[in-house]
Amino acid sequence: MKNIYFLALILCLSIIGNQAKSQAPYNNVFGTKSYVEYVEGNMPFLISIPHDGTLRPEDISERTCTNCSKNQDIYTIEIGKAIREHIFKLTGLYPYLVISHLHRTKLDPNRSIKEAAGEDVQAQIAWTEFHHFIDSAITEVEQKYGKGLYIDLHGHRHKVERVELGYLLTGEELRLPDDFLNDESFYQYSSIKNLVSNNNKSYSYTQLLRGPESFGTMLENRGFTAVPSLNIPFPKEDEPIFSGGFNTEKHSSASGGTVDGIQVEIGMELRKDPVKRFEFAETLSEVVLKYLKTYYFENITN
């Protein structure tokens, strides 16, 4: 029975993969029962959105894991789509987009399959399709462009209202002196490992994390407080920070390859305000383009 299930799953993924390749960049491809959405792109940048789904189908069991988070990262799908449209407006290019439409009570794609889906077969299929789509996009980016950037988009509910950037470093590690962090033993596990080894400015790891041209500082220069950045190089000891989860580790250069990853966590107040979240989406789009131009491609549209 299990062999039949896995053969069917492989066939399903093969069909989905072939369908995705045949679509134009502005078309959407859906997985089984439309639980997962893949929007193909044509530039070296992709976004995944794992926690803003609203679907609660009765035939998928609720997750029973102990103390696991089931909150919805509201408005992150809206922000992700706005980023995609603004980048197209600026460049004529589309980022890749992967979205889970299942509510987090049914599936958490930012966890290993056992914790994400439990024993529910349909949830497991959705989890597999979500990660298959990301892998397909990353493979295409590496083949076409040689390197690129991946953002896993989230929302946080911490008391300090700012953008948290996850590079697979804990708050405690971010508080270490630069000399410690710049050691290879730290950055070889980082989600921007490839960029540390291959950036055209020869910046150190800590310069890329919190220097004048870091992603966080670029956001700060545009009016959005971020950590780590030049102004806030690390959180205080009593301040939590999301350091990057399963997706950021699995799909970034931390696990090999040449696509670097950043987990972007947006505060609740920023997400709830319709004007501010649209402004943030536009700003993040422009920061991504500047980041790509600074470190990856001199002319992103060429």
JOCOR-V189847 format. One record per backbone hydrogen bond with DSSP energy under -0.5 kcal/mol. CO is the residue of the C=O (numbers start at 1). NH is the residue of the N-H. Records with the same first field share a line. If there is no record, write none. Layout:
BEGIN
CO->NH / NH
END
This chain:
BEGIN
1->5
2->6
3->7
4->8
5->9
6->10
7->11
8->12
9->13
10->14
11->15
12->16
13->17
14->18
15->19
16->20
17->21
18->22
19->23
20->23
24->27
27->40
29->38
31->34
32->35
35->101 / 102
36->31
37->99
38->29 / 40
39->97
43->45
44->149
45->96
46->151
47->98
48->153
49->100
50->109
51->73
55->103
57->60
65->68
72->74
73->76
75->79
76->80
77->81
78->82
79->83
80->84
81->85
82->86
83->87
84->88
85->89
86->90
87->91 / 93
88->92
94->42
96->47
97->39
98->49
99->37 / 101
101->54 / 55
102->53
103->106 / 107
105->63
108->111
110->246
112->116
113->117 / 118
114->118
116->108
117->120
119->121
120->124
121->125
122->126
123->127
124->128
125->129
126->130
127->131
128->132
129->133
130->134
131->135
132->136
133->137
134->138
135->139
136->140
137->141
138->142
139->143
140->144
141->145 / 146
142->146
148->260
149->46
150->262
151->48 / 153
152->264
154->266
156->268
159->161
160->162
163->227
164->166 / 265
165->167
166->263
167->191
170->174
171->175
173->176
177->180 / 181
178->182
180->183
183->186 / 187
184->188
186->189
187->190
190->193
191->253 / 261
192->196
193->197
194->198
199->202
204->208
205->209
206->210
207->211
208->215
211->214
214->218
215->219
216->220
217->221
218->222
219->222 / 224
220->223
223->225
225->163
227->165
232->228 / 229
236->239
238->240
241->243
243->168 / 169
245->249
246->250
247->251
248->252
252->255
253->256
258->148 / 260
259->253
260->150
262->152 / 264
263->166 / 265
264->154 / 266
265->164
266->156
267->271
268->272
269->273
272->274
273->277
274->278
275->279
276->280
277->281
278->282
279->283
280->284
281->285
282->286
283->287
284->288
285->289
286->290
287->291
288->292
289->293
290->294
291->295
292->296 / 297
295->200
299->302
END
